[in-house]
Amino acid sequence: MHGALHLADDFLNHILTHSYPEGNFLPFHCAIRNFPLTELAICGKESVNKLQNAVKGIIDLNPGLNSSRELDQLIEQAYISLLASRAADQFQWRRLYSDASVLRSLMDLTSPQALSEEIAMSCVARLDHALIIAGAPGQGVQTLIHDLILRTQAEHLPRKPLHLRSTTRPTRSPSTHSPVNPTSFGTIPRLIDAPSLSVFRRELLDKPFILTGFASDWPAMNEHPWHSIDYLRSVAGRGRVVPVEVGKDYRTDDWTQRMMSWDDFLDVLEDPTRSQTILYLAQHSLLSQFRALREDILIPDYVFTAPKAPATYPVYRPPNTEEELVLNAWLGPAGTVSPAHTVCPILMPC
C-alpha cells in the first residue's frame, strides 16, 4: 500500500477504534463511496460531480490536476451561499462547506509529496473553519475533523512539551454584594455556601446571584490553569484559528470580526500592546473546538434542574444539543464593553 494512503488509513482507523462512542461510522473507503450526496441536491449537480471526482482521486491516489482548485472553489461557493441562504437551506450549504473542506485537507494529507509545515498549518486552519463556520454537520464528521487535526499536529506540527511555571492564581477579596451600577435595580447577593437544589429551585431560580469560590476546585483553576497562556497554547496545538471581535464596542463603526491564529490571539492577551485595537473572543464554543478544555470544568448541577421558560420569554426552548446546553467562552483584555442586552438562553456564567 502506498505510504500516503496508509497514513490516511491510520487517521481513519484511529477514529473508528477510539473516537466514535456515539452512532456508527462506516470505514473510510466504504464511507467515501457512499458519500451522502443526496443531502447536497440544493447545491447543484455540478457541485456533486466535483465532490465525486475528488473522492475518486483520494481513493485512487490520483487526484485530477484541477481537483484542489475545484474544492477550494466549492468551499468559497458554499460560504457565499450560506450567508445568503434561508435558514431552511443552510444545512446543505453547511454540509457542502464542511465536506469540501475535509476532502481538500485529505487530498493534501494523502499526497505523495512531502507535507510541508505551511501546508500542514493550512490543513489545520481549513478544518477549523469547517468547525467554526459550518459546524461540521453529519454523523461522525466533527470527530473526524478533530482527529485529523490532532494527527496532523502530532506528525507535522509538534510543539515543545509544556512545563508550567509556578504562577499565582488571580484572586478577589470576597464581599457581601457585588458593586451597584448606576442603571441597576439593586444589589446581587454573593453566597458563600452553595444552596441545595431544592433551595435553588424554590428561591433562586429566577434571580441573579454569585457563588463565591464555586469553581476553585476545577482543573481549570488548578492543574490545568486557564490563567496560564502557556497552558492555553499547548492545549490547542499549532495551527488553530478562532473567531475574534476587533474593537472595544460592537456598537461603534470600526468594530468588526475576523478569523485569527489562536497563538497570535494569545500573544495579544499576554501583551495587549502587540495590537493597535482590542481583540476579544466572545460567545464562541471554544470548549467544543478545543475539547481538552471541556475536561477542565465541572458543570453545576443547577444547570440540570430543567427550569421552566421565564414568564418574560414564554417561547423559550432549550438548545438543541445532546445535553440541552451551550458552553461558550469569552476571552479578552480589560476595557472591552458589552452594553445592556437581552439573552435568550438561560445563562449560568462561571
Beta strands, then each sheet from edge to edge (+ up, - down):
strand 1: 190-191
strand 2: 210-211
strand 3: 241-246
strand 4: 256-261
strand 5: 279-284
strand 6: 329-331
sheet 1: 1+ 2+
sheet 2: 4+ 3- 5+ 6-
end
